[in-house]
Amino acid sequence: MIHTRKYIAAIASLLCVGVATLFAAAERPNVILIVCDDLNTDLQGYGGHPQVQTPNLQRLMDSATTFMSAHCNIPICAPSRSSFLTGVYPHNSNNFGFDRWYENEILQNTHTIFSHFKANGYHVLGTGKLMHHNYGREWSEFKHDADYGPYALDGEERVPHPEVPQPLRDDFGWVDGSYGPLVPIEGVDYGDGKAYRWGTGNWRGNRDLHFDEDGKRLDPTADEQNGQWAMERLQQLAAGESEQPFLMAVGFLRPHTPLIVDQRFFELYPRESLELPTILENDAEDTFLIESRGGNDRGRKIYESLLASYPDREEALKRWVQAYLACVSSVDELIGGIVDVVDRTGLKENTIIVVTSDHGWGNGEKDYVYKNALWEESTRVPLIMRVPGLSAPGSESEHPVSLIDLFPTLIDLCGLPTETRRNEKGASLDGFSLRPLIADPATDNWAGPDAALTAIHKWKETDPARQSYSLRTKEWRYIRYHNGDEELYDCTKDPYEWHNLALQKKYRPVLKDFRKRLDARINL
């Protein structure tokens, strides 16, 4: 495996500037890292869905630097997290799928953000879904494991929300085939003779969610538990006398499926007035994702099953989009609670806050409802960074960056060593510190690349050269699938990526240039 020396040299040169101008060595900043799941940029301030209500994230953006063109490095949960939380590209670790990252020879010998901060004097505490496969050695303390609930229970079996129609409920089950409001269902007759109740939990078992006779929920969801724990621990840390800095990581599940949150969040988006995403009819006809997968693609199948479950396409997509946006607003509220604790305590002046997601999500664009694609909806993620004394309130960076840059950025801001290998079998950091862009979002003086790199996995294929990749610059998105098919979009003129220019002869020189650039990025 080749690791270009310029990556490490660039990070080292940035460190020479010195974060000591921000924080004294004895006063290293605290870090709060909030990672959502499947959160695209349908947020206020990001130019996403025009009706979305995310006032808390907007408030954070008003006090932070927002990266408007941040992208994941692989748009599926497990390998995305394994990549950006170790700072190693999937093509350099060969971790493209759902294998346990700590069994990968390279990643098991490479520090995560968490273990690196822990090894360098930080108290590292976490809760929720962070690494897809959690590993105890990473933490000083860890509260709640990942929990994908709420879900309905039919007896002891997990099933979709009882209001979800066929065929979607049978086609995709209690995770991807489930959405709807979290309202009392126990004792309700849904016409199928089944006795439903709500549960939440993980592989270890279920925890029931109860309602009182007035329909008020008595038990917290997993996301609510994680948010409450984070707020309580932050209050304790703020009141404590320890001089040890901390890194707190909080993983929220929503808006990952099942899209189930309280009714009040659904009421923010009445279906009769809800707008659908901007979608071009037959937009998928000049694309090659489905073909590259031999027609066996989950995102297309969910889309088709969803449409088959309702009388028309508009109702089907409105049902789904309403549930997705409701989940976005629910997690916005939880993030707001954490930010509130920081802002009203002594933590504000010495605590970095980062909010991001493992990847995006498509809600019907290109006849696709899912992640794991190389289009904008899947690759683009929110990335909001509030760095006391450095980030200008309300500032925005338009430069394409990616999640691979998060680890070196936090190292730079906190003055930690840049060596993140546990031993010679590990991998060095592949990204670049975003500190120059936080300090001056308009600067051209950033050592990182001008294109964000994203990969998707060819099932059961282990050769990095035989995966599919995308490069996203300010002006272009280039996609090359493992079978050689290509897509090219002029994103300045075509922000929705409707027109695949790779099919036009006059763009052959552009394609030729991108092929060379991609080969160089993946060490071919």
C-alpha positions as CSV (number, residue, x, y, z in Angstrom):
1,M,0.0,0.0,0.0
2,I,1.3,3.4,-0.9
3,H,1.0,6.3,1.5
4,T,2.0,9.6,-0.1
5,R,4.5,11.5,2.1
6,K,3.0,14.8,1.1
7,Y,-0.1,14.1,3.3
8,I,2.0,13.9,6.4
9,A,4.3,16.7,5.4
10,A,1.4,19.0,4.8
11,I,-0.1,18.2,8.2
12,A,3.2,18.7,9.9
13,S,3.7,22.1,8.1
14,L,0.3,23.2,9.4
15,L,1.2,22.2,12.9
16,C,4.3,24.4,12.7
17,V,1.9,27.4,12.5
18,G,0.9,26.2,16.0
19,V,-2.4,25.8,17.7
20,A,-0.8,27.3,20.7
21,T,-1.9,30.7,19.5
22,L,-5.4,29.5,20.3
23,F,-5.0,27.4,23.4
24,A,-2.1,27.1,25.8
25,A,-0.5,23.7,26.0
26,A,-1.9,23.2,29.5
27,E,-5.4,24.2,28.3
28,R,-6.0,22.0,25.4
29,P,-9.6,22.4,24.1
30,N,-12.4,20.0,24.8
31,V,-14.1,18.4,21.8
32,I,-17.7,17.4,21.3
33,L,-18.1,15.2,18.2
34,I,-21.8,14.6,17.2
35,V,-22.3,12.0,14.4
36,C,-25.7,11.5,12.9
37,D,-26.7,8.6,10.7
38,D,-28.0,9.0,7.1
39,L,-28.3,12.8,7.5
40,N,-28.1,14.5,4.2
41,T,-28.0,18.3,3.7
42,D,-31.8,18.9,4.0
43,L,-31.0,21.4,6.7
44,Q,-31.7,25.1,7.2
45,G,-28.7,27.0,5.9
46,Y,-27.6,24.3,3.5
47,G,-30.1,25.0,0.7
48,G,-31.8,21.6,1.2
49,H,-35.5,21.0,1.5
50,P,-37.2,24.4,1.5
51,Q,-39.6,23.5,4.4
52,V,-37.1,21.7,6.7
53,Q,-37.1,23.0,10.3
54,T,-33.7,22.7,12.0
55,P,-33.4,25.9,14.1
56,N,-30.8,24.5,16.5
57,L,-28.4,23.5,13.7
58,Q,-29.0,26.9,12.1
59,R,-28.1,28.5,15.4
60,L,-24.9,26.5,15.6
61,M,-24.1,27.4,12.0
62,D,-24.5,31.0,12.9
63,S,-21.7,30.7,15.4
64,A,-19.4,28.3,13.4
65,T,-17.8,27.5,10.1
66,T,-19.9,25.4,7.8
67,F,-18.4,23.3,5.0
68,M,-21.0,23.6,2.3
69,S,-19.3,20.9,0.1
70,A,-18.3,18.2,2.5
71,H,-18.5,14.6,1.3
72,C,-18.2,11.2,2.8
73,N,-15.5,8.8,1.6
74,I,-17.8,5.8,1.2
75,P,-21.6,6.2,1.5
76,I,-22.6,3.2,3.7
77,C,-22.5,3.1,7.5
78,A,-19.8,0.7,8.6
79,P,-16.9,1.5,6.2
80,S,-17.6,5.2,6.3
81,R,-17.2,5.3,10.0
82,S,-14.2,3.0,9.9
83,S,-12.6,5.4,7.4
84,F,-13.1,8.8,8.8
85,L,-12.7,7.8,12.5
86,T,-9.3,6.3,11.7
87,G,-8.3,8.8,9.0
88,V,-7.6,6.1,6.4
89,Y,-9.2,5.9,3.0
90,P,-11.1,2.6,2.2
91,H,-8.8,1.9,-0.7
92,N,-5.8,2.1,1.6
93,S,-7.2,-0.1,4.3
94,N,-9.3,-2.4,2.0
95,N,-12.2,-1.9,4.4
96,F,-15.1,-1.4,2.0
97,G,-17.8,-3.5,3.6
98,F,-19.3,-4.5,6.9
99,D,-16.4,-6.5,8.2
100,R,-15.4,-5.6,11.7
101,W,-12.8,-2.8,11.4
102,Y,-10.8,-4.0,14.4
103,E,-10.2,-7.3,12.6
104,N,-8.7,-5.5,9.6
105,E,-4.9,-5.8,9.8
106,I,-4.3,-2.1,8.9
107,L,-7.1,-0.6,11.0
108,Q,-6.5,-2.7,14.1
109,N,-3.0,-1.3,14.1
110,T,-4.1,2.3,13.6
111,H,-5.6,4.6,16.2
112,T,-9.1,5.9,16.0
113,I,-9.8,9.5,16.9
114,F,-11.0,8.2,20.2
115,S,-8.0,6.0,21.1
116,H,-5.5,8.7,19.9
117,F,-7.0,11.3,22.1
118,K,-7.1,8.9,25.0
119,A,-3.5,8.0,24.5
120,N,-2.6,11.7,24.6
121,G,-4.2,12.7,27.9
122,Y,-7.8,13.2,27.0
123,H,-10.8,11.7,29.0
124,V,-12.7,10.1,26.1
125,L,-16.3,9.4,26.6
126,G,-19.0,8.3,24.2
127,T,-22.5,7.0,23.6
128,G,-24.6,5.7,20.8
129,K,-23.6,4.6,17.3
130,L,-20.1,5.9,16.5
131,M,-17.9,3.1,15.1
132,H,-20.4,0.7,13.5
133,H,-18.7,-2.1,15.6
134,N,-17.8,-0.7,19.0
135,Y,-14.6,-1.7,20.7
136,G,-14.1,-1.0,24.4
137,R,-10.4,-0.2,24.3
138,E,-11.1,3.1,22.5
139,W,-12.9,4.7,25.5
140,S,-12.3,6.0,29.0
141,E,-16.1,5.5,29.4
142,F,-18.9,4.5,27.2
143,K,-22.6,4.6,28.0
144,H,-25.1,3.2,25.5
145,D,-24.5,0.9,22.5
146,A,-26.2,1.5,19.2
147,D,-29.9,1.0,19.2
148,Y,-32.0,1.2,16.0
149,G,-35.4,1.5,17.7
150,P,-38.1,2.4,18.1
151,Y,-39.7,-0.5,16.3
152,A,-43.0,-2.3,16.6
153,L,-43.2,-5.7,18.2
154,D,-45.6,-8.4,17.2
155,G,-45.3,-10.8,20.1
156,E,-41.5,-11.0,20.3
157,E,-40.7,-10.3,16.6
158,R,-39.6,-6.9,15.4
159,V,-41.9,-5.7,12.6
160,P,-42.6,-2.5,10.7
161,H,-44.8,0.3,11.9
162,P,-48.4,-1.2,11.7
163,E,-49.5,1.6,9.4
164,V,-46.9,0.8,6.7
165,P,-48.7,-0.9,3.8
166,Q,-47.8,-3.8,1.6
167,P,-45.6,-4.6,-0.3
168,L,-43.0,-2.4,1.4
169,R,-43.5,-3.8,4.9
170,D,-42.8,-7.3,3.8
171,D,-40.1,-6.4,1.2
172,F,-37.9,-4.5,3.6
173,G,-39.0,-5.3,7.1
174,W,-38.7,-3.4,10.4
175,V,-35.6,-1.3,9.4
176,D,-35.8,0.0,5.9
177,G,-39.5,-0.8,5.5
178,S,-40.7,1.1,8.5
179,Y,-41.8,4.7,9.1
180,G,-44.5,6.6,10.9
181,P,-45.3,8.5,14.1
182,L,-44.5,7.1,17.6
183,V,-48.0,6.9,18.9
184,P,-49.8,4.4,21.2
185,I,-50.4,1.1,19.2
186,E,-50.9,-1.3,22.1
187,G,-54.6,-2.4,22.0
188,V,-55.2,-0.7,18.7
189,D,-57.0,-2.9,16.1
190,Y,-55.2,-2.7,12.8
191,G,-57.4,-5.4,11.2
192,D,-54.8,-8.1,11.2
193,G,-55.5,-9.7,14.6
194,K,-52.1,-8.9,15.9
195,A,-51.2,-7.3,19.3
196,Y,-48.6,-4.6,18.8
197,R,-46.4,-2.8,21.2
198,W,-43.3,-0.5,20.9
199,G,-39.8,-1.7,21.7
200,T,-36.3,-0.5,21.3
201,G,-32.9,-2.2,21.8
202,N,-30.1,-4.1,20.0
203,W,-28.9,-7.6,19.7
204,R,-28.9,-8.0,23.4
205,G,-32.7,-7.6,23.7
206,N,-35.7,-5.3,23.7
207,R,-36.8,-2.6,26.1
208,D,-40.5,-1.7,25.9
209,L,-41.7,1.8,25.4
210,H,-44.8,2.5,27.4
211,F,-47.6,5.1,27.1
212,D,-49.9,6.3,29.8
213,E,-53.7,6.4,29.4
214,D,-53.5,9.9,28.0
215,G,-51.2,8.8,25.2
216,K,-48.1,10.3,26.8
217,R,-44.9,8.3,26.3
218,L,-43.2,7.3,29.6
219,D,-39.9,5.8,28.3
220,P,-37.1,7.6,26.4
221,T,-36.0,6.5,22.9
222,A,-32.4,5.6,22.4
223,D,-31.6,8.9,20.8
224,E,-33.2,10.7,23.7
225,Q,-31.2,8.6,26.2
226,N,-28.0,9.5,24.4
227,G,-28.8,13.2,24.3
228,Q,-29.8,13.3,28.0
229,W,-26.7,11.5,29.0
230,A,-24.5,13.9,27.0
231,M,-26.2,16.9,28.6
232,E,-25.9,15.5,32.1
233,R,-22.2,14.5,31.7
234,L,-21.4,17.9,30.2
235,Q,-22.9,19.6,33.2
236,Q,-20.8,17.4,35.5
237,L,-17.7,18.1,33.5
238,A,-18.3,21.9,33.6
239,A,-18.8,21.8,37.3
240,G,-15.9,19.6,38.0
241,E,-12.4,20.6,39.0
242,S,-10.4,18.3,36.7
243,E,-7.9,19.9,34.4
244,Q,-8.0,17.0,32.1
245,P,-9.5,17.9,28.7
246,F,-12.2,15.7,27.3
247,L,-13.5,14.4,24.0
248,M,-17.1,13.5,24.0
249,A,-18.6,11.6,21.1
250,V,-22.4,11.3,20.6
251,G,-23.9,9.1,17.9
252,F,-27.5,9.7,17.0
253,L,-29.4,7.1,14.9
254,R,-31.9,9.3,13.3
255,P,-32.6,9.9,10.5
256,H,-31.6,6.3,9.8
257,T,-34.5,4.0,9.2
258,P,-36.9,3.1,10.8
259,L,-38.1,6.6,10.4
260,I,-40.1,6.7,13.7
261,V,-40.3,9.7,16.0
262,D,-43.0,11.5,17.9
263,Q,-46.1,12.7,16.2
264,R,-45.2,16.4,16.9
265,F,-42.3,16.2,14.5
266,F,-44.6,14.8,11.8
267,E,-47.0,17.6,12.4
268,L,-44.2,20.1,11.3
269,Y,-44.6,18.7,7.8
270,P,-48.3,18.4,6.8
271,R,-48.5,16.1,3.8
272,E,-51.1,18.2,2.0
273,S,-48.6,21.1,1.8
274,L,-45.4,19.2,1.7
275,E,-43.0,19.8,-1.2
276,L,-41.2,16.9,-2.8
277,P,-37.5,17.0,-3.7
278,T,-36.7,18.5,-7.1
279,I,-36.7,15.5,-9.3
280,L,-36.4,15.2,-13.1
281,E,-38.6,12.6,-14.7
282,N,-36.6,9.7,-16.1
283,D,-33.4,11.2,-14.7
284,A,-31.9,7.7,-14.1
285,E,-31.9,6.8,-17.8
286,D,-28.4,8.2,-18.4
287,T,-26.9,6.8,-15.2
288,F,-25.1,3.5,-14.6
289,L,-25.2,2.7,-10.9
290,I,-28.0,0.1,-11.3
291,E,-26.3,-1.5,-14.3
292,S,-23.0,-1.7,-12.5
293,R,-24.8,-3.8,-9.8
294,G,-26.4,-6.1,-12.3
295,G,-29.8,-4.6,-11.5
296,N,-29.6,-5.8,-7.9
297,D,-29.7,-2.5,-6.1
298,R,-31.4,-1.8,-2.8
299,G,-32.0,1.9,-3.4
300,R,-33.9,1.2,-6.6
301,K,-35.8,-1.7,-5.0
302,I,-36.9,0.4,-2.0
303,Y,-38.1,3.1,-4.4
304,E,-40.1,0.7,-6.5
305,S,-41.6,-1.1,-3.5
306,L,-42.5,2.3,-1.9
307,L,-44.4,3.4,-5.0
308,A,-46.1,0.1,-5.3
309,S,-47.5,0.5,-1.8
310,Y,-49.6,3.7,-2.6
311,P,-52.0,4.7,-5.2
312,D,-49.6,7.2,-6.8
313,R,-46.0,8.3,-6.8
314,E,-46.7,11.7,-5.1
315,E,-48.4,10.2,-2.1
316,A,-45.7,7.5,-1.7
317,L,-42.8,10.0,-1.8
318,K,-44.7,12.5,0.5
319,R,-45.2,9.8,3.1
320,W,-41.5,9.0,3.0
321,V,-40.2,12.5,2.9
322,Q,-42.5,13.6,5.7
323,A,-41.0,10.8,7.9
324,Y,-37.4,11.6,6.9
325,L,-37.8,15.3,7.7
326,A,-39.6,14.6,11.0
327,C,-36.5,12.5,12.0
328,V,-34.2,15.3,10.9
329,S,-36.1,17.8,13.2
330,S,-36.0,15.3,16.1
331,V,-32.3,15.0,16.0
332,D,-32.0,18.8,15.6
333,E,-33.8,19.2,18.9
334,L,-31.4,16.8,20.6
335,I,-28.3,18.6,19.2
336,G,-29.8,21.9,20.4
337,G,-29.9,20.6,23.9
338,I,-26.2,19.7,23.9
339,V,-25.2,23.1,22.4
340,D,-27.4,24.8,25.1
341,V,-25.5,23.1,27.9
342,V,-22.1,24.2,26.4
343,D,-23.3,27.7,25.8
344,R,-24.6,28.3,29.3
345,T,-21.7,26.9,31.2
346,G,-18.0,27.6,31.3
347,L,-17.3,25.1,28.5
348,K,-18.1,27.5,25.6
349,E,-14.8,29.3,25.4
350,N,-12.7,26.2,25.3
351,T,-14.8,23.5,23.6
352,I,-14.8,22.6,19.9
353,I,-18.2,21.4,18.6
354,V,-18.4,19.3,15.4
355,V,-21.6,18.0,13.8
356,T,-21.5,15.7,10.8
357,S,-23.0,12.5,9.4
358,D,-21.5,9.2,8.1
359,H,-23.1,9.9,4.6
360,G,-26.2,11.3,3.0
361,W,-29.5,9.8,1.8
362,G,-31.6,10.0,-1.4
363,N,-35.3,10.6,-1.2
364,G,-36.5,9.7,-4.7
365,E,-33.9,11.5,-6.9
366,K,-32.9,9.3,-9.8
367,D,-35.7,6.8,-8.8
368,Y,-33.6,6.0,-5.7
369,V,-34.4,5.9,-2.0
370,Y,-31.2,4.9,0.0
371,K,-27.6,5.7,0.4
372,N,-24.6,3.8,-1.2
373,A,-24.6,5.8,-4.4
374,L,-22.0,8.2,-5.9
375,W,-24.5,11.0,-6.5
376,E,-24.7,14.2,-4.5
377,E,-27.6,13.1,-2.2
378,S,-25.5,10.1,-1.0
379,T,-22.0,11.7,-0.8
380,R,-22.7,15.1,0.6
381,V,-22.9,15.5,4.3
382,P,-23.2,18.4,6.8
383,L,-20.0,19.4,8.4
384,I,-20.2,22.2,11.0
385,M,-17.2,23.2,13.2
386,R,-17.3,25.7,15.9
387,V,-13.7,26.4,17.1
388,P,-13.4,29.1,19.8
389,G,-11.1,31.9,18.7
390,L,-10.8,30.6,15.1
391,S,-14.1,30.1,13.3
392,A,-15.8,33.3,12.3
393,P,-19.5,33.2,13.2
394,G,-21.7,32.3,10.3
395,S,-18.8,31.6,7.9
396,E,-19.0,29.2,5.0
397,S,-16.4,27.3,3.0
398,E,-17.3,26.2,-0.5
399,H,-14.1,24.2,-1.0
400,P,-14.8,20.5,-1.5
401,V,-13.5,18.6,1.5
402,S,-14.3,15.2,2.9
403,L,-14.7,13.3,6.2
404,I,-11.1,12.0,5.9
405,D,-10.0,15.5,6.9
406,L,-11.7,15.5,10.2
407,F,-9.1,13.5,12.2
408,P,-6.1,15.6,11.1
409,T,-8.1,18.7,11.8
410,L,-8.8,17.8,15.4
411,I,-5.2,16.7,15.9
412,D,-4.1,20.1,14.6
413,L,-6.6,22.1,16.7
414,C,-5.8,20.2,19.8
415,G,-2.0,20.1,19.4
416,L,-1.7,16.3,19.4
417,P,1.0,14.2,17.7
418,T,0.4,13.5,14.0
419,E,1.6,9.9,14.3
420,T,-1.6,7.8,14.6
421,R,-0.2,4.4,13.8
422,R,0.0,2.0,16.7
423,N,2.9,0.2,15.0
424,E,4.4,-0.3,11.6
425,K,1.4,-2.4,10.4
426,G,-0.9,0.6,10.8
427,A,-1.6,3.4,8.3
428,S,-0.8,7.1,8.5
429,L,-3.4,9.8,8.1
430,D,-4.7,10.3,4.6
431,G,-6.4,13.7,5.1
432,F,-5.5,17.3,5.7
433,S,-6.2,19.7,8.5
434,L,-9.1,22.0,7.7
435,R,-7.7,24.7,10.0
436,P,-6.8,27.1,7.2
437,L,-10.3,26.9,5.8
438,I,-11.8,27.4,9.3
439,A,-9.7,30.5,9.8
440,D,-10.4,31.8,6.3
441,P,-13.1,30.0,4.3
442,A,-12.2,31.9,1.2
443,T,-8.5,31.0,1.2
444,D,-6.7,29.2,-1.6
445,N,-3.9,28.3,0.9
446,W,-5.1,24.8,1.8
447,A,-2.7,21.8,1.3
448,G,-5.5,19.4,0.6
449,P,-6.8,18.2,-2.8
450,D,-9.2,20.1,-5.0
451,A,-11.6,17.1,-5.2
452,A,-13.3,15.0,-2.6
453,L,-12.9,11.3,-3.2
454,T,-15.7,8.8,-2.5
455,A,-15.9,5.0,-3.2
456,I,-18.6,2.4,-3.3
457,H,-17.9,-1.3,-2.9
458,K,-18.3,-4.0,-5.6
459,W,-19.8,-6.9,-3.6
460,K,-17.2,-9.5,-2.6
461,E,-14.5,-7.8,-4.6
462,T,-11.3,-7.1,-2.6
463,D,-9.2,-5.3,-5.1
464,P,-9.3,-1.5,-4.6
465,A,-8.7,-1.0,-8.3
466,R,-12.0,-2.8,-9.0
467,Q,-14.3,-0.6,-6.9
468,S,-16.3,2.4,-8.1
469,Y,-15.3,6.0,-7.4
470,S,-16.3,9.6,-7.6
471,L,-14.3,12.8,-7.6
472,R,-16.2,16.0,-6.7
473,T,-14.6,19.3,-7.4
474,K,-16.2,22.8,-7.2
475,E,-17.3,22.6,-10.8
476,W,-17.6,18.9,-11.6
477,R,-18.6,15.4,-10.4
478,Y,-16.9,12.6,-12.1
479,I,-17.9,8.9,-11.5
480,R,-16.2,5.8,-12.8
481,Y,-17.8,2.5,-12.0
482,H,-15.9,-0.7,-11.6
483,N,-17.0,-1.9,-15.1
484,G,-15.7,1.3,-16.8
485,D,-19.0,3.1,-17.2
486,E,-18.7,6.9,-16.5
487,E,-20.8,9.8,-15.4
488,L,-19.8,13.5,-15.6
489,Y,-21.8,16.4,-14.3
490,D,-21.2,20.2,-14.6
491,C,-22.3,21.0,-11.1
492,T,-22.1,24.8,-11.6
493,K,-24.7,24.6,-14.4
494,D,-26.4,21.4,-13.3
495,P,-26.5,21.3,-9.5
496,Y,-29.0,18.4,-9.5
497,E,-26.8,16.2,-11.6
498,W,-29.5,15.7,-14.2
499,H,-27.4,15.6,-17.4
500,N,-24.6,13.0,-17.8
501,L,-22.1,14.7,-20.0
502,A,-19.9,11.6,-20.3
503,L,-22.1,10.6,-23.2
504,Q,-21.1,13.6,-25.3
505,K,-18.0,13.5,-27.4
506,K,-16.9,17.1,-26.7
507,Y,-16.3,16.2,-23.1
508,R,-13.8,13.5,-23.9
509,P,-10.8,15.7,-22.9
510,V,-12.4,16.4,-19.5
511,L,-13.0,12.7,-19.0
512,K,-9.4,11.9,-19.9
513,D,-8.2,14.3,-17.3
514,F,-10.4,13.0,-14.6
515,R,-9.4,9.4,-15.3
516,K,-5.7,10.4,-14.7
517,R,-6.6,12.3,-11.6
518,L,-8.6,9.4,-10.2
519,D,-5.9,6.9,-10.9
520,A,-3.4,9.1,-9.1
521,R,-5.7,9.4,-6.1
522,I,-6.2,5.7,-5.7
523,N,-2.5,4.9,-6.4
524,L,-3.0,3.1,-9.7
